[in-house]
Amino acid sequence: MYAGTVKAWHIHKIQTDWWYVAHGVILAVLHDLRPDSETRGETNEFFLGDDRDPIVLKIPPGVAHGCRCLSGPADLFYVTSHVYNPEDEGRIPHDDPDIGYDWLRPPRIR
């Protein structure tokens, strides 16, 4: 993924994703849309990649997710809990007013 690329929003009904960045830096953003979740409506940011503690980010079903490449090219590896099923894959516009996330604002790098 090249610097400046934004991929948002994706959501799954049953699939869990696990993301790992081997090279480059991405800002991964998760927005909880699960109806019975204590964190419903919350948005969280995670920086993955170079010069960061290595983590694997788990994205459960019902959590909208996307990413922005801050330094690239970035190599994003992901594992899924299920074989690809187009009926499970959902899309939400990057500028959805209910989520209200600004993908173009300067990141608060940690």
C-alpha positions in Angstrom: 0.0 0.0 0.0 1.4 3.4 -0.9 1.7 6.4 1.3 -1.6 8.4 1.4 -3.8 5.5 0.4 -7.0 5.2 2.4 -9.2 2.1 2.5 -12.3 2.5 4.5 -14.8 1.4 5.7 -15.2 -2.4 5.7 -17.3 -4.5 8.0 -18.1 -8.2 8.3 -21.0 -10.1 9.8 -19.2 -13.3 10.8 -15.5 -12.9 9.8 -12.7 -11.9 12.2 -9.6 -10.3 10.7 -6.1 -10.2 12.1 -3.8 -7.5 10.7 0.0 -7.2 10.9 2.3 -4.6 9.2 5.8 -5.9 8.4 7.1 -2.8 6.7 5.9 0.8 6.5 3.4 2.5 8.8 -0.4 2.4 8.7 -3.0 4.0 10.8 -5.7 1.4 11.4 -9.1 2.7 12.6 -11.9 0.7 14.2 -15.4 1.9 14.8 -17.6 -0.4 16.9 -21.1 -1.0 15.4 -22.0 -4.1 17.4 -25.5 -3.6 18.8 -24.9 -5.1 22.2 -21.3 -4.0 22.7 -20.2 -1.8 25.7 -18.1 0.1 23.3 -20.7 0.7 20.6 -20.1 3.9 18.8 -16.5 4.2 19.9 -13.6 4.8 17.4 -10.1 3.7 18.1 -6.8 4.3 16.3 -3.8 2.0 16.1 -0.4 2.7 14.6 1.2 -0.5 13.1 4.5 -1.0 11.4 8.0 0.4 11.5 9.4 1.7 14.8 6.3 0.5 16.7 5.9 -2.4 19.1 4.9 -5.3 16.9 1.3 -6.3 17.3 -1.4 -8.2 15.6 -4.6 -6.3 15.5 -7.8 -8.3 15.9 -10.9 -7.0 14.2 -14.1 -8.8 15.3 -17.3 -9.0 13.3 -19.5 -6.0 13.5 -16.5 -3.6 13.9 -16.1 -1.2 10.9 -12.4 -0.9 10.0 -10.2 0.9 7.6 -6.6 2.1 7.3 -4.5 4.9 5.9 -0.9 4.3 4.8 1.3 6.9 6.5 4.7 5.6 5.3 5.1 3.3 2.4 5.0 1.2 0.6 3.5 -0.7 3.5 3.1 -4.4 3.7 -0.1 -5.3 5.4 -0.6 -9.0 6.1 -4.0 -10.2 7.3 -5.5 -13.5 8.2 -9.2 -14.2 8.3 -11.3 -16.6 10.2 -13.3 -17.7 7.2 -12.9 -18.1 3.4 -13.9 -15.0 1.5 -17.7 -14.7 1.2 -19.0 -11.7 -0.7 -22.2 -11.8 1.3 -20.3 -11.3 4.5 -18.3 -8.3 3.2 -19.9 -4.9 3.8 -18.9 -1.4 2.8 -19.6 1.9 4.5 -18.6 5.3 2.8 -15.3 6.7 4.1 -17.2 9.9 5.0 -20.2 8.3 6.7 -21.7 11.1 8.9 -22.8 8.6 11.6 -19.1 7.5 12.1 -17.8 11.0 11.6 -14.1 10.1 11.1 -11.9 12.5 9.1 -9.4 10.3 7.2 -7.5 13.4 6.0 -6.7 15.1 9.3 -3.1 14.9 10.4 -2.5 11.7 12.5 -1.6 12.0 16.1 1.4 9.7 15.8 2.3 7.8 19.0 
